[in-house]
Amino acid sequence: MSTAPIGARLPEPDEPHGAAQPMPHHAINYVMIFYYLVVLTVVTVAVAYERFHNELVNVLIALLIATTKATFVARNFMHLKFEGKLIYLILFAPVTLCILLIAALVPDITYHRHVAFNDVTGWFMNLFTGK
């Protein structure tokens, strides 16, 4: 049991509830990140006009530029730059699956084994009509 008399109040805490200390703000130069993204977009358009003989080179350059731009956006605008290590562990599985999917599809692009949509619809029409 408490030794405090009935009706006595407990002392106030040092910091009242609901009062939060402001977190330190990280300085990010958003304008400079915007300029980097504009430059990378210009590079993307320039690379799209310059075709290489090997389609694999074209795809890898496009993926490299897209990955660089996505990294800028994720790290700075989504503030992943200041997150703890757990967020990177959570990010590991989807990035691994994405890389595996791209690696599995690159040979089809390189050796021109892609199938047009009309071919697929033709297969289904032949399947159901029996022609």
FIVEXTI-167524 format. One record per residue (C-alpha): residue number from 0; residue in one letter; x, y, z. Coordinates in Angstrom, 3 decimals, always signed. Layout:
(NUM,A,(X,Y,Z))
...
END
This chain:
(0,M,(+0.000,+0.000,+0.000))
(1,S,(+0.970,+3.573,-0.555))
(2,T,(+2.031,+5.783,+2.329))
(3,A,(+0.775,+8.940,+0.576))
(4,P,(-2.299,+10.517,+2.165))
(5,I,(-5.599,+10.184,+0.353))
(6,G,(-6.082,+12.879,-2.249))
(7,A,(-2.361,+13.706,-2.468))
(8,R,(-0.997,+14.085,-5.953))
(9,L,(+2.110,+12.461,-7.311))
(10,P,(+4.899,+14.849,-8.266))
(11,E,(+5.008,+15.958,-11.906))
(12,P,(+7.544,+14.223,-14.119))
(13,D,(+10.545,+16.189,-15.339))
(14,E,(+9.195,+16.206,-18.893))
(15,P,(+5.432,+16.304,-19.361))
(16,H,(+3.809,+13.698,-21.575))
(17,G,(+3.371,+14.670,-25.169))
(18,A,(+6.352,+17.019,-25.187))
(19,A,(+8.892,+15.840,-27.688))
(20,Q,(+12.359,+17.032,-28.314))
(21,P,(+12.940,+18.056,-31.934))
(22,M,(+14.991,+15.621,-33.955))
(23,P,(+18.085,+17.035,-35.629))
(24,H,(+17.301,+17.891,-39.252))
(25,H,(+19.569,+16.454,-41.889))
(26,A,(+20.575,+18.939,-44.546))
(27,I,(+19.931,+17.652,-48.065))
(28,N,(+20.558,+19.780,-51.104))
(29,Y,(+17.376,+18.891,-53.025))
(30,V,(+18.144,+21.273,-55.862))
(31,M,(+21.467,+19.557,-56.554))
(32,I,(+19.768,+16.135,-56.521))
(33,F,(+17.216,+17.530,-58.990))
(34,Y,(+20.023,+18.679,-61.294))
(35,Y,(+21.670,+15.225,-61.072))
(36,L,(+18.362,+13.640,-62.078))
(37,V,(+17.947,+16.070,-64.992))
(38,V,(+21.465,+15.288,-66.218))
(39,L,(+20.808,+11.551,-65.941))
(40,T,(+17.561,+11.985,-67.881))
(41,V,(+19.458,+13.785,-70.652))
(42,V,(+22.004,+10.952,-70.641))
(43,T,(+19.145,+8.439,-70.887))
(44,V,(+17.726,+10.190,-73.950))
(45,A,(+21.181,+10.489,-75.537))
(46,V,(+21.906,+6.793,-74.981))
(47,A,(+18.501,+5.887,-76.439))
(48,Y,(+19.508,+7.561,-79.716))
(49,E,(+22.904,+5.857,-79.796))
(50,R,(+22.287,+2.159,-80.409))
(51,F,(+25.046,-0.369,-79.948))
(52,H,(+25.345,-3.486,-82.077))
(53,N,(+24.959,-5.767,-79.088))
(54,E,(+21.509,-5.521,-77.505))
(55,L,(+22.917,-6.690,-74.171))
(56,V,(+25.049,-3.541,-73.997))
(57,N,(+21.971,-1.381,-74.681))
(58,V,(+19.973,-3.084,-71.933))
(59,L,(+22.797,-2.978,-69.386))
(60,I,(+23.424,+0.746,-69.988))
(61,A,(+19.704,+1.508,-69.636))
(62,L,(+19.516,-0.530,-66.414))
(63,L,(+22.616,+1.169,-65.015))
(64,I,(+21.199,+4.650,-65.621))
(65,A,(+17.768,+3.679,-64.228))
(66,T,(+19.350,+2.121,-61.142))
(67,T,(+21.433,+5.232,-60.535))
(68,K,(+18.378,+7.489,-60.769))
(69,A,(+16.334,+5.206,-58.505))
(70,T,(+19.154,+5.221,-55.962))
(71,F,(+19.217,+9.039,-55.906))
(72,V,(+15.458,+9.190,-55.379))
(73,A,(+15.323,+6.478,-52.708))
(74,R,(+18.280,+7.706,-50.683))
(75,N,(+17.443,+11.402,-50.698))
(76,F,(+13.741,+11.975,-51.299))
(77,M,(+12.621,+8.895,-49.355))
(78,H,(+15.248,+9.626,-46.641))
(79,L,(+16.721,+6.120,-46.699))
(80,K,(+20.123,+7.731,-46.368))
(81,F,(+19.437,+8.355,-42.686))
(82,E,(+17.729,+5.053,-41.797))
(83,G,(+19.198,+2.333,-39.651))
(84,K,(+20.646,-0.945,-40.861))
(85,L,(+17.376,-2.906,-40.521))
(86,I,(+15.820,-1.167,-43.524))
(87,Y,(+18.690,-2.360,-45.710))
(88,L,(+18.207,-5.914,-44.480))
(89,I,(+14.526,-5.692,-45.396))
(90,L,(+15.467,-4.243,-48.801))
(91,F,(+17.860,-7.130,-49.526))
(92,A,(+15.232,-9.749,-50.467))
(93,P,(+13.294,-7.687,-53.070))
(94,V,(+16.501,-6.381,-54.642))
(95,T,(+17.857,-9.921,-54.887))
(96,L,(+14.656,-11.133,-56.560))
(97,C,(+14.720,-8.167,-58.941))
(98,I,(+18.306,-8.908,-59.960))
(99,L,(+17.470,-12.584,-60.497))
(100,L,(+14.482,-11.663,-62.672))
(101,I,(+16.542,-9.272,-64.781))
(102,A,(+19.321,-11.848,-65.131))
(103,A,(+16.778,-14.427,-66.240))
(104,L,(+15.264,-12.126,-68.893))
(105,V,(+18.441,-10.623,-70.351))
(106,P,(+19.277,-13.727,-72.480))
(107,D,(+15.838,-13.565,-74.100))
(108,I,(+16.389,-9.928,-75.018))
(109,T,(+19.933,-10.532,-76.210))
(110,Y,(+19.128,-13.455,-78.501))
(111,H,(+15.873,-11.909,-79.833))
(112,R,(+13.704,-14.639,-78.365))
(113,H,(+10.965,-12.235,-77.344))
(114,V,(+7.416,-13.010,-78.428))
(115,A,(+5.016,-10.418,-79.753))
(116,F,(+1.561,-10.024,-78.230))
(117,N,(-0.054,-11.030,-81.522))
(118,D,(+1.826,-14.349,-81.418))
(119,V,(+0.445,-15.084,-77.961))
(120,T,(-3.111,-14.245,-78.979))
(121,G,(-2.659,-16.425,-82.061))
(122,W,(-1.573,-19.339,-79.872))
(123,F,(-4.705,-18.983,-77.757))
(124,M,(-6.923,-18.739,-80.820))
(125,N,(-5.367,-21.905,-82.221))
(126,L,(-5.764,-23.624,-78.868))
(127,F,(-9.492,-22.976,-78.692))
(128,T,(-10.385,-23.234,-82.367))
(129,G,(-8.206,-26.270,-83.059))
(130,K,(-6.675,-24.874,-86.273))
END
